[in-house]
């Protein structure tokens, strides 16, 4: 059996990044349901993120999204975060909201639009310099809706040219994390639709380019844990965007749709040494109808629980069964770990760290929700319209 002290140490050292946009108003393409107390500024998003870290102990960084989190002084924003016990994490670019990007951004057939998109990506690297962020996270909505709309080969050439320019701009200790998505909003062909396309581009660029696995960005039935194992083996797994989806979209709370899948993914992370490999474990979620901060806390806890179960897999017993060809025995080892109630173990980890064993109860008792509802009146709430 795994040594419990080692398991507890790994859980105490876990780092789960929360996204600034999860604290703001969001919705579907049809409607955004505003909530009272939602942040109005990047600073107020950081105030809320500090509460998540205060109650969980494992969420010390916040990912920014540009231009949603644009400020005049990014060094000052980093200092504001530090004063609240936080750091600024991945810088997420946005080349999908402007009208110019109707036919794509870096793959657009219009060179002027491509220059505009590239300029934004390079601006994001400048922001990384100012904030001390390690990771530039790139997601592209580029694609086509109809056969013949554009040259698929040429679009890949344009895409590779832009990525190479951004890669060249990266400084020491900085990385490019390339995300992929099966579809949406492109109906016919998305330019980076799968892990293989992202991996091929990263392989050509060099070691600073790595793949992001968004758990909601795959076709139904895709074996995501195999992708994770492969990319870990190739040392090209740069990070995760944790979320869930039942049918198409991908912004529900991680572990909501298939907690067993989340466990299987985290087992491959543990098996492949991913907890100590500098991988960025980040939430990428939009809380449309549930309260923001409690949903983020619950999501962090879901990742913690899946990780705890993965750490409890008896590696020696599993290897013995695998080498003996004991199919049922090997599966039983995995299932025993998954079926373990790890909540008491995590309560011990939190208590040892001086935290309340129940983060959600601690947040409810803190009075923070009542405070922000009363205080954040007026101004424009963070979010996006539909």
Secondary structure, DSSP 4 states (H G I P E B T S, - for coil): ---HHHHHHHHHT---BEEGGGGSB-B-SS-B---TT--SSHHHHHHHHHHHHHHHSS--EEEEETTTT--S-HHHHHHHHHHTT-EEEEEEP--SSSGGGGG-STT-S-HHHHHHHHHHHHHHHHHHHHHT--EEEE----EESSTTSS-HHHHHHHHHHHHHHHHHH--TT-EEEEE--S-SS-SSEETT-SHHHHHHHHHHH-TTEEEEEETTSS-TT--HHHHHHHHHHTT-EEEEEE-B-SSS---BPTTSS-HHHHHHHHHHHHHTTGGGTT-EEEE----SSS-HHHHHHHHHHHHHHHHHHHHTS-HHHHHHHHHTT-HHHHHHHHHHHHTS--HHHHHHHHHHTT--S-HHHHHHHHTHHHHHHHH--SS--SB---
